[in-house]
């Protein structure tokens, strides 16, 4: 039996967060128990906190790294190696069914690769109702119950925890770059210098982008982009990004634009920065009721594609290779630490941009910011 503290969010009652106690049984056959070491606070968690999605009582947390503490039989990692107690792992945020056409890649017409993120029977860590008896499958807890269908990536002990905890958003960026088709020599614009945008920028550089222009309203986040190698940053509070991109490219605009802003207003702006024959990829989150109007005529004439990328299927392996390379100081993106019991303070700091947070995480030992 595992006695655990867990943050509980009542999605049917916006902004209702409590710290509760649960007793969890030993893992069933094929499952395992994980003890988180760091758990990320994501913009999607803010959306849950604000009541965007009605899911009842849940334990949030889909970005986390932790240690295996018990296994119910055998459990293989993402590359087929048996896991053992004590291994450090990062779960993929989505748990697929592993049986449908998307999980097996049979008859899938939606992508040229197996896109298990399209699995209709999947679920996400940090999204399932707790139920009775309780089951805790979110990273904002001392212990997390992990299903045998989950995809776990084993990581080395000498990698910085603050870099490893970014594996999920980095995989999102790697997949977006693949969806955009970025190749060596491309000029790339990234809208939105939050964690997803900054990590997409990193992935674009690894793919060979020759010039990366990072756009957003936060000077602190733009400075983080410069630290990670952005060639040009544009503060939208005092510059017109379309004009800047036009001038910086000699009027050719960008080969690829990745929009990680989550802003309806940025959508048309991103298209306006995409050059002839280019690709615009959106990874920003929208409200379920959001509607966007854009001008299609130029897109048709200039052969511009609009694509959407969501989640990070098939991208965690390449993302982990980037972390292992230590080419980029990814750990510096984690700027704020909060103990588990202060999860709400972390959410509010992110929401209000208190102290210019880039990435906030929950810890399981008290640590001052």
C-alpha positions in Angstrom: 0.0 0.0 0.0 1.3 3.5 -0.9 0.2 6.5 1.1 0.3 9.5 -1.2 -0.4 13.2 -1.2 -2.0 14.5 -4.4 -3.2 17.7 -5.8 -6.9 17.3 -6.8 -8.6 19.6 -9.3 -12.3 19.6 -9.6 -12.7 20.4 -13.3 -16.5 20.9 -12.9 -15.8 23.8 -10.4 -13.2 26.1 -11.9 -10.3 27.1 -9.8 -11.0 24.5 -7.1 -7.7 22.9 -6.0 -7.0 20.9 -2.9 -4.3 18.7 -1.4 -5.7 15.3 -0.5 -4.4 11.9 0.8 -4.9 8.6 -0.9 -3.9 5.0 -0.2 -3.0 3.2 -3.4 -2.5 -0.6 -3.8 0.6 -2.2 -5.2 0.6 -2.2 -9.0 -1.4 -4.9 -10.8 0.2 -7.3 -13.2 1.7 -5.3 -16.1 1.5 -2.0 -14.4 4.1 -0.1 -12.3 4.3 2.6 -9.6 6.3 5.7 -10.2 7.6 8.3 -7.7 7.9 11.7 -9.4 11.0 13.8 -8.8 9.9 16.9 -10.8 6.5 17.7 -12.4 6.0 20.5 -14.9 3.2 23.1 -14.7 1.9 23.6 -18.3 -0.4 26.1 -19.9 -2.8 23.2 -20.5 -3.0 22.8 -16.7 -4.1 26.4 -16.5 -6.8 25.6 -19.0 -8.0 22.8 -16.8 -7.8 25.1 -13.7 -10.0 27.6 -15.5 -12.6 25.0 -16.3 -12.1 24.7 -20.1 -12.8 20.9 -19.9 -15.3 19.1 -17.7 -13.7 16.0 -16.4 -14.7 15.8 -12.8 -12.1 15.3 -10.0 -8.6 14.7 -11.4 -4.9 14.7 -10.3 -3.2 17.0 -12.9 0.3 16.6 -14.3 1.3 15.2 -17.7 5.0 16.4 -17.7 7.0 14.6 -15.1 10.1 12.5 -14.5 10.5 10.0 -11.7 11.8 6.7 -10.3 10.2 3.3 -10.7 9.4 2.0 -7.2 7.5 -1.2 -8.0 6.6 -3.3 -11.0 3.8 -5.7 -11.4 5.6 -8.3 -13.4 7.6 -7.2 -16.5 7.4 -3.7 -18.0 9.3 -2.7 -21.2 10.5 0.8 -21.9 9.9 2.6 -25.3 12.8 0.7 -27.0 11.9 -2.7 -25.6 14.2 -3.0 -22.6 12.9 -4.4 -19.3 12.6 -1.7 -16.6 13.7 -2.3 -13.0 13.1 -0.7 -9.7 15.2 2.4 -9.4 15.2 3.3 -13.1 14.6 7.0 -13.8 11.9 7.4 -16.5 9.8 10.0 -18.4 6.3 8.8 -19.4 4.9 10.0 -22.7 1.9 12.2 -21.8 -0.6 10.1 -23.8 -1.4 6.4 -23.0 -2.5 4.8 -26.3 -4.6 1.6 -26.7 -1.9 -0.1 -28.8 -4.6 -1.9 -30.8 -6.3 0.5 -33.2 -5.3 1.4 -36.7 -3.5 4.6 -35.5 -1.5 2.7 -32.9 -0.6 -0.1 -35.3 -0.2 2.1 -38.4 -2.7 0.0 -40.3 -4.9 1.8 -42.8 -4.2 5.2 -41.3 -4.8 7.9 -43.9 -4.0 10.8 -41.6 -0.2 10.7 -41.6 2.6 8.8 -43.2 3.8 7.5 -39.9 2.1 5.8 -37.0 0.4 8.6 -35.2 -0.9 7.0 -32.0 -1.8 10.5 -30.8 -4.9 10.1 -33.0 -5.9 7.0 -31.0 -9.6 7.6 -29.9 -9.3 5.2 -27.0 -6.2 6.9 -25.5 -6.0 9.0 -22.4 -3.6 11.5 -20.9 -1.7 11.5 -17.6 -3.4 14.1 -15.5 -6.8 13.9 -17.2 -8.6 10.8 -15.7 -11.2 11.1 -13.0 -9.9 9.7 -9.7 -12.8 7.3 -9.3 -13.7 5.0 -6.4 -11.6 3.2 -5.4 -9.2 6.0 -6.3 -6.6 5.7 -9.1 -4.0 8.4 -9.3 -2.6 8.9 -12.9 -1.3 12.4 -12.7 2.2 13.7 -11.9 1.1 16.1 -9.2 1.3 13.3 -6.6 3.9 11.6 -4.5 3.1 8.4 -6.3 1.7 7.7 -9.8 0.0 4.6 -11.0 1.2 3.8 -14.5 -0.7 1.5 -16.9 1.0 -1.2 -18.9 0.0 0.6 -22.1 2.0 3.7 -21.1 5.2 4.5 -23.1 8.2 5.1 -20.8 11.6 6.5 -21.7 14.5 5.5 -19.5 16.9 8.4 -18.9 20.4 8.5 -17.5 20.9 9.6 -13.9 23.6 12.2 -14.9 21.2 14.2 -17.0 19.9 17.4 -15.3 16.4 16.8 -14.0 15.4 20.3 -15.1 16.3 19.4 -18.7 14.7 15.9 -18.5 11.4 17.3 -17.2 11.1 19.2 -20.5 11.1 16.1 -22.6 7.3 16.3 -23.3 7.2 19.9 -24.7 10.5 19.2 -26.5 8.9 16.2 -28.2 6.0 18.5 -29.2 8.5 20.8 -30.8 10.4 18.0 -32.6 7.1 16.8 -34.0 6.1 20.3 -35.1 9.4 20.7 -36.9 8.9 17.4 -38.7 5.4 18.4 -39.6 6.7 21.7 -41.0 9.3 19.8 -43.1 12.2 22.0 -41.9 15.4 21.3 -43.8 19.0 22.8 -43.7 19.0 26.4 -44.9 15.4 27.2 -44.0 14.5 30.6 -42.5 12.1 29.8 -39.6 9.8 32.1 -37.6 8.6 30.9 -34.2 5.7 32.8 -32.7 5.3 32.5 -28.9 8.4 32.2 -26.7 6.9 30.0 -24.1 8.4 26.6 -23.4 6.8 25.0 -26.5 8.0 27.8 -28.7 11.5 27.9 -27.3 11.8 24.1 -27.6 10.5 24.2 -31.1 13.2 26.7 -31.9 15.8 24.3 -30.5 14.4 21.5 -32.6 14.4 23.7 -35.7 18.1 24.5 -35.1 18.9 20.8 -34.8 17.0 20.2 -38.1 19.3 22.7 -39.8 17.5 26.0 -39.9 19.9 28.7 -41.0 18.0 31.7 -39.5 15.5 31.6 -36.6 13.4 34.6 -35.7 11.6 34.4 -32.4 8.5 36.6 -31.8 6.6 37.4 -28.7 5.7 40.1 -26.1 7.9 38.9 -23.1 11.4 40.4 -22.9 12.5 37.7 -20.4 11.4 34.9 -22.7 12.9 36.5 -25.7 16.2 36.7 -23.8 15.8 33.0 -23.1 15.5 32.5 -26.9 18.7 34.4 -27.4 20.4 32.1 -24.9 19.3 29.1 -26.9 20.5 30.6 -30.2 17.8 32.7 -31.8 19.3 34.8 -34.5 16.8 37.6 -34.2 14.1 38.4 -31.6 11.1 40.6 -32.0 9.1 42.1 -29.2 5.6 42.5 -30.4 4.9 45.3 -27.8 7.0 47.7 -29.8 7.7 46.2 -33.2 5.6 45.0 -36.2 6.8 41.4 -36.6 5.6 41.1 -40.2 7.7 44.1 -41.2 10.7 42.9 -39.3 10.5 39.5 -40.9 10.0 41.1 -44.4 13.1 43.2 -43.9 15.2 40.5 -42.4 14.6 38.2 -45.3 14.9 40.7 -48.1 11.2 40.4 -48.8 11.1 36.7 -49.1 9.5 36.0 -45.7 9.9 32.7 -43.9 10.2 29.2 -45.3 8.5 27.8 -42.2 6.5 29.4 -39.4 5.7 27.6 -36.2 2.9 29.3 -34.1 3.1 28.3 -30.5 1.4 31.4 -29.2 -2.1 30.0 -28.6 -3.4 33.4 -29.8 -6.2 33.8 -32.4 -4.7 37.2 -33.4 -1.4 35.6 -34.2 -2.9 33.2 -36.7 -3.2 35.6 -39.6 0.0 37.3 -38.6 1.8 34.0 -38.9 0.4 33.4 -42.3 1.5 36.9 -43.3 5.1 36.0 -42.4 5.0 32.7 -44.4 6.7 33.1 -47.8 5.8 31.6 -51.2 5.8 27.8 -51.1 6.1 27.9 -47.3 4.4 26.0 -44.5 2.7 27.4 -41.4 2.3 25.0 -38.5 0.1 25.7 -35.5 0.8 24.0 -32.1 -0.8 26.7 -29.9 -3.8 25.7 -27.8 -7.2 27.3 -28.5 -10.3 27.4 -26.4 -12.9 24.8 -27.6 -15.2 27.6 -28.9 -12.5 29.7 -30.6 -13.2 30.6 -34.2 -10.5 32.1 -36.5 -11.0 34.1 -39.7 -8.2 34.3 -42.2 -7.7 35.4 -45.8 -7.2 32.4 -48.1 -6.6 34.0 -51.5 -2.9 34.6 -51.0 -2.4 31.2 -49.5 -3.8 29.6 -52.6 -1.8 31.8 -55.0 1.5 31.5 -53.1 1.1 27.7 -52.5 1.2 28.0 -48.7 0.2 25.1 -46.6 -1.5 25.3 -43.2 -0.8 22.4 -40.9 -1.6 21.6 -37.3 0.6 19.6 -35.0 -0.5 18.3 -31.6 1.4 16.2 -29.0 4.7 14.4 -29.7 4.1 10.9 -31.1 7.3 9.3 -32.4 9.3 12.3 -31.3 10.4 11.5 -27.7 13.4 9.5 -28.9 14.8 12.3 -31.0 13.9 14.8 -28.2 15.9 12.7 -25.7 18.8 12.7 -28.1 18.8 16.5 -28.0 18.8 16.4 -24.2 21.7 13.9 -24.2 23.7 16.0 -26.6 23.9 18.8 -24.0 24.2 21.2 -27.0 21.6 23.6 -25.4 21.3 24.7 -21.8 17.7 23.5 -21.6 17.7 23.3 -17.8 17.9 27.1 -17.6 14.3 27.3 -18.9 13.1 26.0 -15.6 13.0 29.3 -13.6 10.5 28.6 -10.8 10.2 25.7 -8.3 7.2 25.1 -6.0 6.7 22.4 -3.5 3.8 20.1 -4.3 1.6 21.6 -1.6 1.9 25.0 -3.3 0.8 23.9 -6.7 -1.9 26.6 -6.8 0.7 29.3 -6.1 2.7 27.9 -9.1 -0.4 28.1 -11.4 -1.1 31.7 -10.3 2.5 32.7 -10.8 2.4 31.3 -14.4 -1.0 33.0 -15.0 0.1 36.4 -13.7 3.6 36.1 -15.0 4.9 36.9 -11.5 8.7 37.0 -11.6 8.8 36.4 -15.4 8.5 32.6 -15.2 9.4 30.5 -18.3 8.9 27.0 -16.9 7.6 26.3 -13.4 7.8 22.9 -11.8 6.6 21.1 -8.7 9.2 19.6 -6.4 8.8 16.9 -3.8 11.4 18.4 -1.5 11.0 22.1 -0.5 13.1 24.4 -2.6 13.0 28.2 -2.6 12.8 30.2 -5.9 
